[in-house]
């Protein structure tokens, strides 16, 4: 069909140019990546999100040795999400700014933590609390006692080094 | 969606981005082919006006898609810093605001410029007879306006059309020129009325998109040229070309855009602009639209 071959070549050229832009921008300006970006360690997560995330000093071995994935987001609100999975799992998300994460209607506060909320959904414990002006959300199938120990041991990553 | 909490802003940006990419492809292609004015060009312009509204709505292009699958993540460009806290994203917002203001001003000023005609000025009987004899204008209301310049306008709804002419048009155009102008205005009716208003609706839906404003202007010029060709069928091109020249000479020199359009129309009537309604088969235009429909959602 007349003109179709030239259309394919021209469209291909423009798409190639757009792909080069897509790859080149973060190479010259890494902060252009708003995320979510999978990173290898908490140092990279801190750099990307712009804050040092809280990590639990207390981490049962049943969660596995290392996190399965660490994800950092820059916009619309800086956020770091860490996920451990061994025999049990632990999901830990920390966000700077924005609305409070969803909380259970019948949740109750943790001891000595007014403003926090915890509730249970099946085998999973949910916790939402505010720490150092950031929202922290925890989901885990660990027992309640261990959940409270994890919350009490939350420490900025840099202080754990 | 990405860099803003506003889904509406995100959708508007996606429409603008898709519009930009589609226009880059189509205009490069049209330039390569030397595409003349005509039906093919109108069809392609219509595709450019309509398609981005649909491709920007394709679901499933959230954060995960952006991070792993998107061919181009425009969020990377919008994060580029301009100065201090100012990012490219903020300039886009400013562009949208300015474009909306320009659109509102254009529409408002055209309403303010509308000349309803003076009910006390008589309408020549010969003019009534000529107008009533043209298709779709059996019940057309005619009004004459006091004004020395040559100006003729038509509007209204299919069942209630109106036609306004200035005294200058009646006095300065000879019978053949007046007939040609009436036939041009009449050519805007029928099926073409529906297409024109559909294009206008698509343009209004993209009041924030500066490219849509420009594409709509190009479509309007193509429609004017098509109506000129239809008017020229009965009397030849010269009477209408002479009438357009009168309008051109009466147009303010500062209104360079209007004068450029009139020049192009006169050149088209005089055979100096290539016209071809079948430059490309409809199947090729459909294939181009399909290519864009498949490719654009991968740009987010």
Contacts between the chains, C-beta under 8 A, distances in Angstrom:
chain1	res1	chain2	res2	distance
A	1	B	281	6.7
A	1	B	283	6.2
A	1	B	284	5.0
A	1	B	287	6.8
A	2	B	280	6.2
A	2	B	281	7.0
A	2	B	284	6.3
A	3	B	29	7.3
A	3	B	33	5.6
A	3	B	280	5.3
A	3	B	284	5.3
A	4	B	284	5.8
A	4	B	287	5.9
A	6	B	29	6.3
A	6	B	32	5.6
A	6	B	33	6.8
A	7	B	25	7.7
A	7	B	29	5.2
A	7	B	284	7.8
A	7	B	287	7.5
A	7	B	288	5.7
A	7	B	291	6.9
A	8	B	291	7.6
A	10	B	25	6.1
A	10	B	28	5.0
A	10	B	29	4.9
A	10	B	32	6.5
A	11	B	25	5.0
A	11	B	29	7.8
A	11	B	291	6.0
A	11	B	292	8.0
A	11	B	295	6.8
A	14	B	21	6.8
A	14	B	24	5.5
A	14	B	25	5.2
A	14	B	28	7.1
A	15	B	71	6.7
A	15	B	295	6.6
A	18	B	21	7.0
A	18	B	71	6.5
A	18	B	72	4.4
A	18	B	299	6.6
A	19	B	71	6.0
A	19	B	72	6.7
A	21	B	72	6.6
A	21	B	77	7.2
A	22	B	70	7.6
A	22	B	71	6.8
A	22	B	72	4.5
A	22	B	73	6.0
A	22	B	76	6.8
A	25	B	76	4.3
A	25	B	77	6.2
A	25	B	80	7.2
A	26	B	76	5.9
A	29	B	79	7.7
A	29	B	80	6.4
A	29	B	81	7.9
A	31	B	79	6.6
A	31	B	81	8.0
A	32	B	75	7.9
A	32	B	76	4.2
A	32	B	77	7.5
A	32	B	79	4.4
A	32	B	80	6.3
A	33	B	76	6.6
A	33	B	79	7.8
A	34	B	2	6.2
A	34	B	3	6.0
A	34	B	75	5.3
A	34	B	76	7.7
A	34	B	79	5.9
A	35	B	63	7.5
A	35	B	67	7.2
A	36	B	63	5.5
A	36	B	64	7.5
A	36	B	67	5.6
A	37	B	67	6.9
A	73	B	63	7.7
A	74	B	79	8.0
A	75	B	2	6.9
A	75	B	3	5.0
A	75	B	75	7.9
A	75	B	79	7.4
A	76	B	2	7.6
A	76	B	3	6.5
A	76	B	4	6.7
A	76	B	5	5.8
